[in-house]
Amino acid sequence: MLSASELVQHALKARQQAYAPYSHYFVGAALLVADGSIVSGCNVENASYGATICAERVALTAAMAQGKRQFHAIAVATENGGSPCGICRQVMAELGPDMLVYISDAAGQYRTTTVAELLPDWFVRSNLFA
């Protein structure tokens, strides 16, 4: 099993591929899949800001496109160890509610949390049906 530090290193490497010409806030993510594989992602900004996609969602949607559905952990790397945004938290809760989350700064110093700690009262399928 891959260690947290190794997963963070994959996120730091993915961060180098980020396309962030507007915010200059480069983010990388590395998703540890239950089969032991790693799916990476980086943020991709767009002049139409709503079309921007975060690194966490790039990794998760790429994994889904590959037919992967079970995830153990995700590492997110930013310059200052910033936490995932609300949309990413919701997507992580939907697709990997039991994941560990490692939030790293550019030096590789990270903290460990969970999806439930990041978003304790997430919107769930049953909310759609009254």
ZIWOPE-V953495 format. One record per backbone hydrogen bond with DSSP energy under -1.0 kcal/mol. NH is the residue of the N-H (numbers start at 1). CO is the residue of the C=O. Records with the same first field share a line. If there is no record, write none. Layout:
NH: CO / CO
//
This chain:
7: 3
8: 4
9: 5
10: 6
11: 7
12: 8
13: 9
14: 10
15: 11
17: 14
18: 15
19: 43
24: 20
28: 77
29: 41
30: 75
31: 39
32: 73
33: 37
34: 70
36: 33
39: 31
41: 29
43: 27
44: 53
45: 19
49: 47
51: 48
52: 49
53: 44
58: 54
59: 55
60: 56
61: 57
62: 58
63: 59
64: 60
65: 61
66: 62
67: 64
68: 63
72: 32
73: 32
74: 100
75: 30
76: 102
77: 28
78: 104
89: 85
90: 86
91: 87
92: 88
93: 89
94: 90
95: 91
96: 92
99: 96
100: 72
101: 113
102: 74
103: 111
104: 76
105: 109
106: 79
108: 105
111: 103
113: 101
115: 99
118: 114
119: 115
127: 124
128: 125
//
